[in-house]
């Protein structure tokens, strides 16, 4: 029998002594990326201009650029990047699959289906309007996967969740393509959303998804210790006093909330949920409390960095952040596959 496993970058437990330093460095990196997001674009601004626009807006060009154009997309990048990165940690822990990402339970497909229904059936024509449908579709897909999994012989095991999620992802994707093929207007509206990015999103969009992200973060913090136990196997986790079913349910709910909110607001942005957890574990080890915390800092930094890159590589136009993250993530995936170790038993 042949299985595929990825060698961890560090031994279990991780380099404990440097964890506070790594967290501080990640926070500093995020602060610098946020400043760059506010300052860089087709019209570069000095840090002093950015600061003045934030604290003492005068209605000038710099204030308009910072407050009306760059600040909303920066705030959304913070929320979406954090949500995708933390969700990636949860999915990889729950499925025990180092290559798992937020698409694995069909949640992204659920959000896509909700958005297409909003446009094609209900005639919603604004991003702020169909964000709610995207969140509802993602939550519905996640609940369906867990409901079906719990009724199988193995229950909500990692393999069962992954298989049912893959089946649901394929089914919903086929329905989405069917709707798009018969309605040109829906296709045009959907095309803007599905590329994935921060362009054109205003503050109300961030406000709409923020409660779901906060709820997901609370649940993730509560189950962090249980995730450490699950990594040792269900039997060991039960022996340590953890309620495996409850931990898996709460962790899955957190991942669904985070992914659904992020995908509904910014589209299905790839590889942030895959790349960031691996980087965080390489830096701070396998303790999920530290992995979640560092991922919550590195995720927004990566997404905002991709957004900044997209603004600068093709002026005066922009390349959507979703395309840039895919270009970054593809080499990372190849690197992970190269590190994969084939074990024969």
Secondary structure, DSSP 8 states (H G I E B T S, - for coil): -EEEEE--SS-TT--GGGHHHHHHHHHHHHHHHHHHHHH-SSS---HHHHHHHHHS--SSHHHHIIIIIIHHHHHHHHHHHHHHHHHHHHHHHHHT-TT--GGGGTHHHHHHHHHHHHHHTS---SHHHHHHHHHHHHHHHHHHHHHHHHTSTT-S-HHHHHHHHHHHHHHHHHHHHHHHHH-HHHHHHHHHHHT--STT--HHHHHHHHHHHHHHHHHHHHHHHHHHHHTT-HHHHHHTT--HHHHHHHHHHHHHHHHHHHHHHH----SHHHHHHHHHHHHH-S-HHHHHHHHHHHHHHHHHHHHHHHHHTTTTS---HHHHHHHHHHHHHHHHHHHEEEEE-
